[in-house]
Each structure stands twice: as structure tokens, then as C-alpha cells.
Amino acid sequence: MASNAKKKTTFAKLNRENALRERRLRKEARRDARRQAASEAPAPPVGEIAPDPEQPATPPTADA
């Protein structure tokens, strides 16, 4: 005789699934932000070194 009772999903499993879904959404948001930043900031030409944003720009001196 077959039983018509469905197995119910436990709250622990539901919580794990929700946590996984949220983690994937956060990860996708980080990826999208990284892609957005990369598309906005053009890469320096090949062979040219990008300036370090931490160092203040110093003008060349004429006494050298």
C-alpha cells in the first residue's frame, strides 16, 4: 500500500538553501561591480606603467 504523505523539507534544509541563494546573489553582485569598474577605467596602453593612486603626483623639477 502506497502512502500519500509527502516528505516535508526541514527548516534546516530550507535555511541552508536560502543561505546558499543569498551567497550566490552577493557573489554575482561583486562580479557585476568588478565588471562595471573595469569597463569604466580604461587599461593603460601596453608598455606604459599606470600611476600609483597612493602616491601624490610630483611635477618634474627643472634643476636636474
N, C-alpha and C positions, 0 to 999 in steps of 0.2 A: 504494500500500500504506500503510495507516494504522499509525501507531506506537502501541503501548500504553503507552509510557513517559510518566508524568505529569511535568509541570514541578514541580520541587521549589522550595519557598519558601526563599529565602536567610535566613541568620541575621540579616543586616542588616535585612531586612524584618520578621522576627519581633520583633527588638529594638525597631524603630520602633513596631510595633503595640502591644507591651507598654508602652512608654513613654507612648503616647497613652492607653491604657486606664488607666494609673495616674494620669496628669494629670487625666483626667475624673473619676476617683474622688475625688481630692483636691479638685477644684473643687466637686463635689457635696457633699462633707463641709463645705467652707467655707460653701456656701449653706445647708445644713441648720443649721449652727451660728448663722448670721446670723438665720435664721427663728426658731430657738429663743430667741435673745436678744431678738428683737423681740417675741415673744409673752410673754416673762416680764416685760419692762419696759414698763409702760403709757405711752403717749404723754401729755404734759401737755395739759390742755384747751386748746382754741383760744383764742388771745389771751393765754395765760399763758406766760411765759418759764421754761424749765427752768433750775434752778440749775446753775452750772458745778461739776462734780465736783472740779476742780483747786483751787478757792478754798475756804478753810475758812468755815464758816457763822459770821457775826458777829451777835450779838444787837443789836437796836436800842438806842441809848443814850437815856437819859431827859433829858439835859442840852440837847437841841436844841429 
